[in-house]
C-alpha cells in the first residue's frame, strides 16, 4: 500500500447532494481514491414560501435559532437577505458551524456529539421556561429536537427551510455502476441517501451487487438506517464528519 495515497485504486461512490459532494470528492482524490459522484438527493425551497417570509419578519421574538445542517444555514441566510440581528444560535456539527462562520456569525452552543440528542442534552441546564426557539431544518429531519425542547418547557417553531427530494435522474447511472462492478466503496451521509438508494434500485438484484462492497456511514443515525435495510456497515466514525469517515476507511484498508 502507498501510505501517502492509502486509497489508491479505490473507486468510492459519493451519494450526497451535488454541492456538498465537491469537498468530499476532493479529499478522496487527495488520498488517492477515485470519487464517483451519484447525488441521490437534491435540495430546494418549499413550494410555498409564505411561512418562511413571515417567520423571518418575527426573528426578534425568538431567544434561540437552531441549525442542524449546512443546508439549513445556506437556505436560511439566502431567505434572510441583509438582516443582521439574530437571536442566540445553536448548531449541530462542525460543518454546520463552518457554514455559519462563513455568514459572519458564531454559534453560542455546539454540542460535543453531532446528533440531535446531544443538542437537547446541552440545553437542559440552560433552558428557561417559556424560551422561544426557531428550528430551521429540512423536511425529512427527525422530530427529536422540537419534541424534547417542548418537554423542557420551551416554545418551538419548527420551520421547514428546505426540502430534500430524491434525485431520480441518477437512477440509470447508479444501476450501471453497481451492476458493472464499477465501485469498491459506498458512502452514505444521511438516512435519506440510504432511503433513496434503495428506492432507486427497486426491482434490481442490488443486494448481490453490493455484497462485496465496503459500506461507510457518516454516523449512528445513518448506520441504523442501513442496518434496518439489512446492509452491513464496516465503517462508522465516532465523530460524525466526512473527514473522519475517510480516516476510518483508510484504517480499514491498512489492517
N, C-alpha and C positions, 0 to 999 in steps of 0.2 A: 504494500500500500504506500502511496505517496502521501507522507504526513503533512505536506504543505497543501495538498489538494485531496483531502480524505474522501471526497465524494466523486472523484474522477470516474467517469464512465457510467455513473448512475443517472438514470432519467427519472425525474421527480415531478409527479403530477401536482399542479397548483390549482386548487379548486376555488379559492377565494375570489371576491369581486375583482374586476379588471383593474380599477385604480389602486386597490390595496395589494395587488399581485406584483406590481413593479418592483417595490423594495425587496420583497421576499425573493423574487426571482434573481435579483442582483446578488443577494447574499448566497444563494445556491451556486451561482456561477463562480463567486469568489472562492468557494470550497471545492471547485472542480466539477460540480454536478451540472446537469442539463435540465433547466426548468421547462416543463411542458404546461403551458397555461391553458386551462379549460375552465373559465369562470362559470361556476354553476349558479351564481346568484347575481342579481342586478338590483340597484337601489334607485328610488325616485321619491319625490314628494307624494303625499296622498293626493288623490284627485280633488278633494275639497280642502282648500287652504284657509277657510274662514276661522276655524278654531285656532290654528297656528297664529294668524294675524291678531286675533282678539287676545290670545294669551300673552303675546309679546307686548301688547299695549299695557298689560297689567303686571309687568315684571317687578315693579316696585312694591307689589303686595306680597311677594314671597320672601321667606327667610333663607331658603336654600334652593339651588339649582343643581340637578344631578345629571351627569352624563355617564353612560355605560359603554360607549364605543366611540371610535374615531368618527364614524359616520354620523352619530348623534351630534357631535361637535360641529362637523362640517355643514350639515344641513341647518342646524340651529343658527349658526352665525351668518350663513347666507341669507336666511329669512330675517335675521335681526337687523341687518343693514349697519347703520353707523351709530346706533345707540351703544353707549359705553358703560353705563352704570348698571351693574349686575348684583344680585344677591351673593351670599357666600356660595362657593362651588365645591361639590364633591364629585370625584371621578373614580371609575374602576379601571385599573390598568395603566401601565407606563405609556403605552402608545396613545391612549386617550388623553393622558396628561400632556404628552408631547404636542398633540394636535391643539390642545387648549393653549399651551405656551406660545404656539405659532400665531395665535389670535391676539396675543398680548395680555393674557390673563394667567393667574396662578391658582391652582386648586388649594382650597382650605382644608380639604380632607381627602386622603388617598389611603385606602385600606392596604394592609400588607399583602393579602392574597387577592388576586384579581377575579373575585367572584362576588355575586350579589350578597351571599350570606356574610361575607367578611365586611361589606359596607354597612349592612344593618347592625352588625355587632359593634362596629366602631361608633355608630350613632347612639347606642344605648346610654352611655354616660353623658352625652351632650344634649340630647333632645329634650326640649321643654314642651310641656303640654300646650297644644294648640299651634305649634310652629307650622308654617306653611311651606310645602315642598313642591317644586316643579320638576317632574321627571321627564326629560326629553329623550325618547328612545325609539327603537324600531317596532314595527307591528308584530314581530314574532318573539319579542323579548319575554322572558318569564315574568310572572306576576309576583315574585317573592318580595321585591323591594317595596312596592306600594302596599302590599298586604301587611308586611312587618312594620313599616313606619306608622301605619294606621293603628296597629296593635299597641305601639309605643306611645300613642297619643298625638301623632302628627296628622296634619291635614294635607292630603296628597292630590295634586292634579297630575294625571297620567297623560302626557301629551305624545301622541304618535307623530314624530317629526319626519320620519321617512318610512317607506315601505320596502320590504325585502321580497323579491319575487324570483321565481325560477327562470333561469336563462335557457329556454328551450332551444335556442339557436345552436347550442353546443352539443346537442344530443348525438348527431351522427359522428362528430369528431371523437366524442367520448367512447362511443361503441367501437369505433375503428381502433383507437389506441389500446383499448383493453383486449379486444378480440385478436389483434395482431401482435400482442405482447410487446408494446412499444414503451412501456414504463416499468420501472422497478419499484418505485415508492409512491404511495398515495398519501397525500397530506390533507387533513381536514381541520378547518379553523373555526367552525361553529356547527351547532346541531343542524342548522338549515343546509349547510353544504352536504351533510350526511343524508338528510331527507331528500334533497333534490337529486343527489347521486342515485339513490335507489329508485326514485320515480322515473328518472330519465332512462334507466336501464330495465324498466319493467318489461317482462316478456322475453328478456335475454338471459342466457346462462351465465350471468355475470359473476356468480359465486365461484364458478370454475375458473373464470378468467383472473380472479384476484387471489386465488388460493395460495400462490407462491410469492405474493407481493408483501412488502413491508408496509404496514399501516401506521401512520403517525397522527395523533390527535393533539391539539394545542393545549387541552386541559380536561379536567374531570367531567364537565358537562358534555363536551363533545365526545369524550371517550364513552360515557354512558349511552349516548345515542347510538354509537357504533356497536357497542356490546348488545344493546337491545335489538339491534338488527342482525345479531349473530355474527358480527365481524370481529375477528381477533385483533387486538391493538398491541403492537410491540413497542411503540414509543409514545410516552406521555410525560412531559416535564412537570416538575413540581412548581416552577414559575411559569405562568401561562402566557408565553410570548412565542412568536415565530423564531426568534433568535435562540431561545433555549430548546425549542423543539428540534432545530437543526443541530444544536450541540449534542442532544441525546441521540440523534440519528447517527452522527459521527461516531459516538461512543459505541453504538450498536455494531457498526461496521469494523471498528477497531478490535472488538473482542473475538 
